[in-house]
Amino acid sequence: MIKPIHVDTLTQTIKEMCIKVNHYLSEDMTAAMKQAAETEKFPLGKQILNQLQENLAIAGEEMIPICQDTGMAVIFLEVGQDVHFEGGNVEEAVNEGVRQGYEEGFLRKSVVGDPIIRENTRDNTPAVIHYSIVPGDCVKITVAPKGFGSENMSRVFMLKPADGIEGVKRAILQSVKDAGPNACPPIVVGVGIGGTFEKCALLSKKALTREVGSHSSIPYVRELEEEMLSEINTLGIGPGGLGGSTTALAVNIETYATHIAGLPVAVNICCHVNRHIVRTLS
């Protein structure tokens, strides 16, 4: 049976999500930040983590964005194959939700309409939208605004199959080392392995939306996530890049099939706010 969903519902939901995600840290990130402050071994690092938590608390109480860079809106739409959108164009509805959210939420508009001419669109649109068709009659919406202090630190590596898992480890560690303090640590590291040039990048972006503290169901991937988090936290970059034992809060890795001649790896780094929010329309 076909399930009708009016695009106005999509617009309203995305508007509300954009406002909330920019003012309140997700529960998983809140818990990770609290634990990091408790376990951080260096006094300055602990002080910075406590200050960051204070900032987050004030943001929620005063309805001030948790970061001045309210990001470019990245939106994942997982659309049930039995859903029929009615009342207008889906992409226009999504962008209208972003426009309303950023205007009504008094969020910074950071999007330029052309990468070279660079004239601000003044409403933070267009969003970056990723669509997928899935079984069912629901629409799962993930909104993940991405600030560019950390986005600019991200990398894609086209490794050779012979580089193997050790090559993947080197790529992840090199990305974090190169990012240093510029990605506003403590960071979350999203990694995509496999697919093609663009697929691994998309996997790494999606990995950032996975709940912090969760792990891959694939045994070797879980081990790699745990090992990389441990290795990264021995680099000494620390909170704010001023030293400490908490450089990263999580390493989330997603994998996909790939070609016999390739081993694509993408590392998408996110700052300590790592904004992501999920809603389902049914």
DODO-240065 format. One record per residue (C-alpha): chain; residue in three letters; x, y, z. Coordinates in nm, 4 decimals. Last residue first. Layout:
<A ALA <X Y Z>>
...
END
This chain:
<A SER <0.5587 0.7505 0.9106>>
<A LEU <0.8114 1.0311 0.9206>>
<A THR <1.1274 0.9396 1.1127>>
<A ARG <1.3623 1.1854 1.2821>>
<A VAL <1.7394 1.1799 1.3352>>
<A ILE <1.9805 1.4459 1.4651>>
<A HIS <2.3508 1.4971 1.4090>>
<A ARG <2.5972 1.7626 1.5204>>
<A ASN <2.9573 1.6553 1.5811>>
<A VAL <3.0069 1.9174 1.8575>>
<A HIS <3.3705 1.8205 1.9270>>
<A CYS <3.4845 1.8778 1.5701>>
<A CYS <3.4332 1.6378 1.2807>>
<A ILE <3.6894 1.4581 1.0662>>
<A ASN <3.6015 1.2775 0.7447>>
<A VAL <3.8685 1.0216 0.6533>>
<A ALA <3.8196 0.8529 0.3168>>
<A VAL <3.9835 0.5291 0.2048>>
<A PRO <3.9780 0.3758 -0.1429>>
<A LEU <4.1451 0.0335 -0.1776>>
<A GLY <4.1588 -0.0499 -0.5467>>
<A ALA <4.2531 -0.3009 -0.8148>>
<A ILE <4.0078 -0.5784 -0.7241>>
<A HIS <3.7259 -0.3227 -0.7139>>
<A THR <3.5361 -0.2428 -0.3933>>
<A ALA <3.2681 -0.3710 -0.1570>>
<A TYR <3.1742 -0.1365 0.1254>>
<A THR <3.2999 -0.0418 0.4705>>
<A GLU <3.1973 0.1997 0.7481>>
<A ILE <3.4275 0.3085 1.0319>>
<A ASN <3.3479 0.5197 1.3378>>
<A VAL <3.6428 0.6449 1.5441>>
<A ALA <3.5298 0.8030 1.8696>>
<A LEU <3.5983 1.0733 2.1270>>
<A ALA <3.9252 1.1869 1.9715>>
<A THR <4.2213 1.3926 2.0995>>
<A THR <4.1629 1.3068 2.4639>>
<A SER <4.4981 1.2300 2.6312>>
<A GLY <4.6153 1.5869 2.6583>>
<A GLY <4.7839 1.8720 2.4805>>
<A LEU <4.6751 2.2189 2.3732>>
<A GLY <4.5042 2.1157 2.0472>>
<A GLY <4.1724 2.2412 2.1839>>
<A PRO <4.1406 1.9163 2.3763>>
<A GLY <4.4429 1.6900 2.3188>>
<A ILE <4.7089 1.6765 2.0484>>
<A GLY <4.9073 1.4221 2.2527>>
<A LEU <4.9253 1.1578 1.9794>>
<A THR <4.8369 0.8814 2.2272>>
<A ASN <4.4655 0.9455 2.1836>>
<A ILE <4.4923 0.8728 1.8125>>
<A GLU <4.6404 0.5292 1.8829>>
<A SER <4.3605 0.4342 2.1233>>
<A LEU <4.0895 0.5519 1.8868>>
<A MET <4.2631 0.3693 1.6018>>
<A GLU <4.2769 0.0420 1.7946>>
<A GLU <3.9112 0.0559 1.8978>>
<A GLU <3.7873 0.1326 1.5465>>
<A LEU <4.0188 -0.1320 1.3975>>
<A GLU <3.8914 -0.3949 1.6396>>
<A ARG <3.5341 -0.3077 1.5453>>
<A VAL <3.6267 -0.3333 1.1782>>
<A TYR <3.7867 -0.6748 1.2324>>
<A PRO <3.4737 -0.8045 1.4079>>
<A ILE <3.2110 -0.6699 1.1637>>
<A SER <2.9140 -0.5466 1.3701>>
<A SER <3.0670 -0.1992 1.3679>>
<A HIS <3.0750 -0.0183 1.6998>>
<A SER <2.8596 0.2127 1.9093>>
<A GLY <3.0147 0.4575 2.1521>>
<A VAL <2.9253 0.7623 1.9455>>
<A GLU <2.6006 0.6959 1.7624>>
<A ARG <2.6471 0.6870 1.3872>>
<A THR <2.6163 1.0233 1.2161>>
<A LEU <2.9922 1.0519 1.1638>>
<A ALA <2.9906 0.7219 0.9738>>
<A LYS <2.7593 0.8768 0.7135>>
<A LYS <3.0324 1.1232 0.6201>>
<A SER <3.2932 0.8472 0.5973>>
<A LEU <3.0630 0.6348 0.3818>>
<A LEU <3.0013 0.9292 0.1483>>
<A ALA <3.3757 0.9763 0.1052>>
<A CYS <3.4205 0.6036 0.0403>>
<A LYS <3.1518 0.6183 -0.2267>>
<A GLU <3.3020 0.9155 -0.4118>>
<A PHE <3.6385 0.7603 -0.4954>>
<A THR <3.4909 0.4099 -0.5301>>
<A GLY <3.3593 0.1446 -0.2945>>
<A GLY <3.5914 0.0601 -0.0105>>
<A ILE <3.6744 0.2093 0.3289>>
<A GLY <3.4901 0.5061 0.4799>>
<A VAL <3.6176 0.6580 0.8028>>
<A GLY <3.4475 0.9059 1.0363>>
<A VAL <3.6683 1.0502 1.3074>>
<A VAL <3.5050 1.2304 1.5991>>
<A ILE <3.7154 1.5103 1.7386>>
<A PRO <3.8304 1.6405 2.0739>>
<A PRO <3.9446 1.8553 1.9096>>
<A CYS <3.8666 2.1701 1.7113>>
<A ALA <3.9673 2.0497 1.3597>>
<A ASN <4.2586 2.2937 1.3351>>
<A PRO <4.4346 2.1646 1.6485>>
<A GLY <4.6216 1.8890 1.4626>>
<A ALA <4.4587 1.8202 1.1258>>
<A ASP <4.7823 1.6802 0.9815>>
<A LYS <4.8153 1.4384 1.2734>>
<A VAL <4.4521 1.3293 1.2364>>
<A SER <4.4890 1.2654 0.8635>>
<A GLN <4.8207 1.0854 0.9131>>
<A LEU <4.6627 0.8559 1.1714>>
<A ILE <4.3771 0.7573 0.9413>>
<A ALA <4.6007 0.7066 0.6372>>
<A ARG <4.8550 0.5044 0.8346>>
<A LYS <4.5808 0.2750 0.9654>>
<A VAL <4.4455 0.2199 0.6140>>
<A GLY <4.7951 0.1344 0.4903>>
<A GLU <4.8285 -0.1189 0.7697>>
<A ILE <4.4951 -0.2679 0.6644>>
<A GLY <4.6221 -0.3463 0.3191>>
<A ASP <4.8745 -0.1371 0.1251>>
<A ALA <4.8832 -0.4193 -0.1308>>
<A PRO <4.5309 -0.3253 -0.2389>>
<A LYS <4.6702 0.0114 -0.3490>>
<A LEU <4.5454 0.3222 -0.1743>>
<A MET <4.3328 0.5985 -0.3219>>
<A PHE <4.3298 0.8271 -0.0176>>
<A VAL <4.0584 1.0842 0.0502>>
<A ARG <4.1089 1.3490 0.3203>>
<A SER <3.9294 1.5672 0.5747>>
<A MET <4.0874 1.8692 0.7448>>
<A ASN <3.8697 2.1187 0.5583>>
<A GLU <3.5616 1.9544 0.7078>>
<A SER <3.6962 2.0224 1.0574>>
<A GLY <3.7061 2.4003 1.0331>>
<A PHE <3.4295 2.3661 0.7772>>
<A GLY <3.1320 2.3152 1.0026>>
<A LYS <2.9003 2.0341 0.9034>>
<A PRO <2.5278 2.0398 0.9777>>
<A ALA <2.4075 1.6783 1.0149>>
<A VAL <2.0355 1.6269 0.9556>>
<A THR <1.9218 1.2650 0.9332>>
<A ILE <1.5729 1.1969 0.8018>>
<A LYS <1.4171 0.8511 0.7943>>
<A VAL <1.1120 0.8341 0.5690>>
<A CYS <0.8634 0.5546 0.6313>>
<A ASP <0.6638 0.3154 0.4091>>
<A GLY <0.8979 0.0176 0.3876>>
<A PRO <1.2059 -0.1037 0.1995>>
<A VAL <1.4852 0.1460 0.1281>>
<A ILE <1.5543 0.4066 -0.1402>>
<A SER <1.8524 0.6306 -0.0691>>
<A TYR <1.8946 1.0039 -0.1081>>
<A HIS <2.1863 1.2265 -0.0083>>
<A ILE <2.1220 1.5992 0.0137>>
<A VAL <2.3823 1.8747 0.0467>>
<A ALA <2.1752 2.1789 0.1406>>
<A PRO <2.1240 2.4718 -0.0924>>
<A THR <2.0787 2.6834 0.1046>>
<A ASN <2.2214 2.8654 0.4038>>
<A ASP <1.9669 3.1517 0.3745>>
<A ARG <2.1794 3.4455 0.2582>>
<A THR <2.2963 3.2794 -0.0675>>
<A ASN <2.6415 3.4297 -0.0033>>
<A GLU <2.8274 3.5300 -0.3200>>
<A ARG <3.1412 3.3215 -0.3665>>
<A ILE <3.2217 3.3776 -0.7362>>
<A ILE <3.4529 3.0725 -0.7218>>
<A PRO <3.2569 2.8095 -0.5268>>
<A ASP <2.9199 2.9411 -0.6494>>
<A GLY <2.6110 2.9929 -0.4356>>
<A VAL <2.7952 3.0667 -0.1120>>
<A VAL <2.6743 2.8961 0.2067>>
<A SER <2.7572 3.0206 0.5571>>
<A LYS <2.4331 3.1630 0.6924>>
<A ARG <2.4747 3.1875 1.0685>>
<A LEU <2.1725 3.0684 1.2631>>
<A PHE <1.8988 3.3006 1.3837>>
<A GLY <1.6749 2.9971 1.4464>>
<A GLU <1.3973 3.1450 1.2335>>
<A GLU <1.6354 3.2127 0.9438>>
<A TYR <1.8394 2.8935 0.9644>>
<A GLY <1.5365 2.6737 1.0158>>
<A GLN <1.3282 2.8446 0.7482>>
<A ARG <1.5991 2.8099 0.4851>>
<A VAL <1.6765 2.4486 0.5837>>
<A GLY <1.3091 2.3538 0.5627>>
<A GLU <1.2811 2.5324 0.2277>>
<A ASN <1.5825 2.3343 0.1095>>
<A VAL <1.4092 2.0085 0.1955>>
<A ALA <1.0842 2.1157 0.0302>>
<A GLU <1.2655 2.2224 -0.2871>>
<A GLU <1.4342 1.8825 -0.2999>>
<A VAL <1.1026 1.7033 -0.2518>>
<A ASN <0.9100 1.8969 -0.5190>>
<A GLY <0.5456 1.9631 -0.4439>>
<A GLY <0.2214 1.8552 -0.2803>>
<A GLU <0.2706 1.4817 -0.2643>>
<A PHE <0.5517 1.2458 -0.1706>>
<A HIS <0.4657 0.8806 -0.2251>>
<A VAL <0.6187 0.6303 0.0154>>
<A ASP <0.6157 0.2555 -0.0599>>
<A GLN <0.9860 0.2486 -0.1508>>
<A GLY <1.0703 0.3862 0.1930>>
<A VAL <1.2884 0.6939 0.1658>>
<A GLU <1.6186 0.7216 0.3527>>
<A LEU <1.6918 1.0931 0.3298>>
<A PHE <2.0375 1.2014 0.4474>>
<A ILE <2.0864 1.5743 0.4942>>
<A VAL <2.4044 1.7793 0.5130>>
<A ALA <2.3361 2.1404 0.6094>>
<A MET <2.6470 2.3561 0.5712>>
<A GLY <2.7662 2.4581 0.9127>>
<A THR <2.6403 2.6500 1.2119>>
<A ASP <2.9882 2.7959 1.2541>>
<A GLN <2.9366 2.9963 1.5747>>
<A CYS <2.9181 2.6693 1.7651>>
<A ILE <2.6662 2.5520 2.0287>>
<A PRO <2.4198 2.8026 1.8822>>
<A ILE <2.2623 3.0284 2.1481>>
<A MET <1.9257 2.9335 2.2927>>
<A GLU <2.0169 3.0800 2.6337>>
<A GLU <1.9819 2.7614 2.8387>>
<A GLY <2.1002 2.5272 2.5651>>
<A ALA <2.3981 2.7400 2.4656>>
<A ILE <2.4881 2.7959 2.8313>>
<A ALA <2.5076 2.4199 2.8901>>
<A LEU <2.7192 2.3660 2.5801>>
<A ASN <2.9612 2.6400 2.6866>>
<A GLU <2.9925 2.4831 3.0315>>
<A GLN <3.0696 2.1490 2.8685>>
<A LEU <3.3405 2.3136 2.6592>>
<A GLN <3.4843 2.4741 2.9705>>
<A ASN <3.4976 2.1355 3.1446>>
<A LEU <3.6779 1.9880 2.8431>>
<A ILE <3.9238 2.2780 2.8493>>
<A GLN <3.9981 2.2282 3.2195>>
<A LYS <4.0486 1.8543 3.1723>>
<A GLY <4.2969 1.9199 2.8915>>
<A LEU <4.4807 2.1721 3.1081>>
<A PRO <4.5006 1.9231 3.3970>>
<A PHE <4.6195 1.6311 3.1789>>
<A LYS <4.4766 1.2847 3.2450>>
<A GLU <4.1321 1.3204 3.0825>>
<A THR <3.9068 1.0513 3.2343>>
<A GLU <3.6273 1.2595 3.3861>>
<A ALA <3.6255 1.5244 3.1142>>
<A ALA <3.6187 1.2506 2.8501>>
<A GLN <3.3221 1.0822 3.0196>>
<A LYS <3.1246 1.4058 3.0127>>
<A MET <3.2135 1.4676 2.6469>>
<A ALA <3.1080 1.1143 2.5505>>
<A ALA <2.7755 1.1456 2.7354>>
<A THR <2.6957 1.4745 2.5624>>
<A MET <2.7989 1.3259 2.2276>>
<A ASP <2.5592 1.0341 2.2687>>
<A GLU <2.2780 1.2604 2.3875>>
<A SER <2.3045 1.4964 2.0910>>
<A LEU <2.4313 1.8494 2.1574>>
<A TYR <2.1616 2.1143 2.1696>>
<A HIS <2.1442 2.4473 1.9876>>
<A ASN <2.2449 2.3643 1.6286>>
<A VAL <2.0675 2.0281 1.6288>>
<A LYS <1.7458 2.1867 1.7554>>
<A ILE <1.7168 2.4598 1.4932>>
<A CYS <1.8020 2.2400 1.1964>>
<A MET <1.5687 1.9659 1.3218>>
<A GLU <1.2739 2.2039 1.3528>>
<A LYS <1.3182 2.3276 0.9958>>
<A ILE <1.3679 1.9714 0.8744>>
<A THR <1.0370 1.8628 1.0264>>
<A GLN <0.8430 2.1593 0.8883>>
<A THR <0.9778 2.1107 0.5361>>
<A LEU <0.9147 1.7351 0.5320>>
<A THR <0.5620 1.7847 0.6613>>
<A ASP <0.5069 2.0425 0.3859>>
<A VAL <0.6181 1.7738 0.1389>>
<A HIS <0.3000 1.5803 0.2078>>
<A ILE <0.3502 1.2125 0.2811>>
<A PRO <0.1299 0.9528 0.1074>>
<A LYS <0.1882 0.5844 0.1965>>
<A ILE <0.1288 0.3449 -0.0952>>
<A MET <0.0000 0.0000 0.0000>>
END
